[in-house]
């Protein structure tokens, strides 16, 4: 990197930050995968769950360019994670997961500031429907996801949003929580 751009303070700071970031992520990935292998999801501590959440966020952010037909894998995984968080934790967990999942596109090279509030609202509504089991979670998420559709100006994007929501909802119904 420095060989092509020449030495300057910004380049050194960038390399230092990337090195520290890589070291911290290596530790988090190691701890998360070790907990996953040894405990298998049973009685994990908050730190181990945080490590697994960082791994999941990395997988979602890394899948930003994977597209199958009108469906992006990132959008599908984001919606599926949001549905599971709302089904397990309720409205607060759904809103929190929605806020975090809305920030992930900004980390993966595309900035969509309204996605944070849209996903948080959709997660909150999905969690509020938890009393009615998975069907209530899915209906709440679909209602909240219509807010996301209001910002869409292209028909192709609206089709993609609805297809990703439908497939994520079907997968949520199939996977036991």
WOCORCOR-V734876 format. One record per residue. N is the residue number from 1. RES is the residue in three letters. NEAR is the number of other ideal C-beta (glycine too) atoms within 10 Angstrom. D_CENTER is the distance of its C-alpha to the mean C-alpha in whole Angstrom. Layout:
n = [N;N]
res = [RES;RES]
near = [NEAR;NEAR]
d_center = [D_CENTER;D_CENTER]
This chain:
n = [1;2;3;4;5;6;7;8;9;10;11;12;13;14;15;16;17;18;19;20;21;22;23;24;25;26;27;28;29;30;31;32;33;34;35;36;37;38;39;40;41;42;43;44;45;46;47;48;49;50;51;52;53;54;55;56;57;58;59;60;61;62;63;64;65;66;67;68;69;70;71;72;73;74;75;76;77;78;79;80;81;82;83;84;85;86;87;88;89;90;91;92;93;94;95;96;97;98;99;100;101;102;103;104;105;106;107;108;109;110;111;112;113;114;115;116;117;118;119;120;121;122;123;124;125;126;127;128;129;130;131;132;133;134;135;136;137;138;139;140;141;142;143;144;145;146;147;148;149;150;151;152;153;154;155;156;157;158;159;160;161;162;163;164;165;166;167;168;169;170;171;172;173;174;175;176;177]
res = [UNK;UNK;UNK;UNK;UNK;UNK;UNK;UNK;UNK;UNK;UNK;UNK;UNK;UNK;UNK;UNK;UNK;UNK;UNK;UNK;UNK;UNK;UNK;UNK;UNK;UNK;UNK;UNK;UNK;UNK;UNK;UNK;UNK;UNK;UNK;UNK;UNK;UNK;UNK;UNK;UNK;UNK;UNK;UNK;UNK;UNK;UNK;UNK;UNK;UNK;UNK;UNK;UNK;UNK;UNK;UNK;UNK;UNK;UNK;UNK;UNK;UNK;UNK;UNK;UNK;UNK;UNK;UNK;UNK;UNK;UNK;UNK;UNK;UNK;UNK;UNK;UNK;UNK;UNK;UNK;UNK;UNK;UNK;UNK;UNK;UNK;UNK;UNK;UNK;UNK;UNK;UNK;UNK;UNK;UNK;UNK;UNK;UNK;UNK;UNK;UNK;UNK;UNK;UNK;UNK;UNK;UNK;UNK;UNK;UNK;UNK;UNK;UNK;UNK;UNK;UNK;UNK;UNK;UNK;UNK;UNK;UNK;UNK;UNK;UNK;UNK;UNK;UNK;UNK;UNK;UNK;UNK;UNK;UNK;UNK;UNK;UNK;UNK;UNK;UNK;UNK;UNK;UNK;UNK;UNK;UNK;UNK;UNK;UNK;UNK;UNK;UNK;UNK;UNK;UNK;UNK;UNK;UNK;UNK;UNK;UNK;UNK;UNK;UNK;UNK;UNK;UNK;UNK;UNK;UNK;UNK;UNK;UNK;UNK;UNK;UNK;UNK]
near = [8;11;6;6;10;7;8;10;7;8;14;11;10;14;12;10;10;11;10;10;10;10;10;11;14;10;11;18;15;11;17;22;13;12;18;15;8;10;12;9;10;6;7;17;10;7;12;18;13;14;23;19;16;16;17;16;18;17;13;22;18;12;17;17;10;12;13;8;7;13;17;19;17;23;21;22;21;25;28;19;22;30;29;20;24;34;23;14;16;19;17;13;20;33;25;17;26;31;17;19;25;24;17;23;21;14;13;17;9;11;9;15;11;12;21;18;14;21;30;21;20;29;35;23;25;35;30;19;24;19;9;12;10;19;11;18;31;23;15;24;28;17;15;26;24;14;15;22;13;10;12;14;7;8;8;9;14;14;13;19;20;16;16;22;22;15;15;24;21;12;15;21;12;8;12;3;9]
d_center = [30;33;36;35;34;37;37;35;34;30;30;31;29;26;27;27;24;22;24;23;20;20;22;20;17;20;21;17;17;20;20;17;18;22;21;19;22;25;23;21;19;22;23;20;21;18;18;18;15;13;14;12;9;10;10;7;6;9;9;6;8;11;11;11;15;15;16;18;21;19;16;13;11;8;8;9;7;4;7;8;6;7;10;11;10;13;15;15;16;17;16;16;13;11;12;11;7;8;9;7;4;7;8;6;8;11;11;11;14;14;14;14;14;15;11;11;14;13;10;11;14;13;11;15;17;15;16;19;20;20;23;24;22;19;21;21;17;17;19;18;15;17;19;16;15;18;18;15;18;21;19;20;23;23;24;22;19;19;20;17;15;17;17;13;14;17;16;13;15;18;16;15;19;20;18;19;18]
